Amino acid sequence: MIRSLVEVVRSLGGRRLALTGVCLLMLMQPVLWGQDTVPAVELAGDVTEHHDEHAAGHDDPVTPLLLGLATILFSAKLGGAIMVRLKQPAVLGELLVGVLMGNAILLGYDGFEFLRSPGIDSHGPTANAVATTLDMLARIGVILLLFEVGLESNLGDMRRVGVSAFMVALVGVVVPMGLGWLVGKWFMPDESWHVHLFLAATLCATSVGITARVLKDLGKTDQKESQIVLGAAVIDDVLGLIVLAVVTAIISKGSASAEEVAVITGKAFGFLVGAVVLGEYLFPHIYTLAARLNVHGMMTITGLLVCFLLSWVAAQVGLAPIVGAFAAGLILDERHYRALKKHDHDSMEETVIPITTMLVPIFFVMMGFSVDLRSFADTTVLGMAAAITIAAIIGKQACALGPIERGLNRTAIGIGMIPRGEVGLIFAAIGKGLQVNGESVVSDSIYTAIVVMVMVTTLITPPLLGWSMSRKRLASEPAT
C-alpha cells in the first residue's frame, strides 16, 4: 500500500505537489484573523505599520472564505485522485483529508482552525463567519447530493426488479437496525434510548453510489444480481430516509406512542407519494411554461427550484430536507422537461454536475474535519467502532436471504449492500445536530466510531464485490 501511494504521488508530480502543499500551508497561517492571532507581525514594526496603512483597502471579509474554499476543494480533489489511483472511491479521499486537516492541531499546526465549526471556534468573528458559511454550503451540498442520487434513480427500474429488490432492501433495514440497537445497549448502557435508536437507524443506510460505481467498473451492471442490488439500494435509501424521519421526530419529541409513529410514517410515505403524483401530472406543464421564457439556463434553474422547494416542504412537514431533495430528483424524469431540452441540450443530471462538483466535497471534507482522533485514546471507542462495523457488515449479509429467485449469486448481493458511504455520514451529521437535554444525540466518540464504520465498509466493498461477481453463479440450487 505504501509503495502504491508513493507511485501515485510521483505520478501526480511529486515535487510540484509537495511545493504546492507547502505554499498552501504557509498561506493558511492566521494572518487573516486579526492582530490577536498574528504573532508573526511582531517580528518587524515597520512591516506592521505598512500593513496597517493599507489594511483598510484590502480587508475584504470574503477573502478568508475564498482561502477556505480553495484549500478544501484542492485538498478534496487531491485526496480523491489518490484514492482513485488506489482503486478506492474518491469520497474516501475527501473524508481522509478532512480528518488530517481537522487533527493537524494535534501536531501544533493551527492553520486550518478557522474552518472549524462555530461552537468550538477560537479565532474571532471573521473565522466564525467563515466556519458558519462553510457549514451552510456543506448543508446545501448534501441536499444537492441527494437530489443527484434521485436523478440517477429510476422508478421504472425499481418496479422491474420488483419483489426481490424490495425484500433485499427490507431485510437490509430491519436486521442492521436490530444489531445496531444491541451494540448501543451493550457498549453504552448508561446512554438514553434516543442514542441507541439513532445508532440503530444509522446502520440501515446503503450507499447506492459506491456500489453502482464498482459494478460499472466491473462491467456487470446488466447481470440480474446487479439489477437487484441497485434496485434494492435505491429502495433502501427511501426506507432509510423514512426511518430517519421517524427516528428524528421521535427523538425531537422525547417520546412517541404507536399512533404518533404511525402518523409520522404515514406522513413520510404520503410526502413521497404526493411528490411522485405531483411530478407525473404537474411538472410537465411547468416545464412547458418555463420553456416559453426562452432563457438560457432554465434547465438548471427549474431543477434547483424543484429541489429546494421540496426540501423546504419536507422540513415543514417534519421530515429531513434531504428526503425532499431525493424525492425531487426521483420525480424529475427526462420526458417531463423535454420541452426545455430545445434550449438546453444537456440532461438535468449534466446541468447539476458543475454545482455538485463544488459543493458536495465541502460536505465530506467537513465531515472528516469533525473527527477527533483523540477519541481513540479511549479503548471503549475502539471497541464500539469495531462492534458497529461488524454489525454493519453482518446486518447487510442477511440481505442474501431476500431474493425470491433461485440460482443467484447471493454472496454478491449481500456484499453489494455493505457500503454506507455518504448516506451514513449524512445520518451521523443529522444526529450531531439533534439534542436531548442540551446534549447531542451523537457525541464526538459515537460520531468517530460511525466514521470508522463508514470508512471500513467503503474500503472493503470494491475488492470483495469484484471477487464475488467474478465467481460463477451458484449452481447448487435447483432451477424452478
Beta strands, then each sheet from edge to edge (+ up, - down):
strand 1: 435-436
strand 2: 439-440
sheet 1: 1+ 2-
end
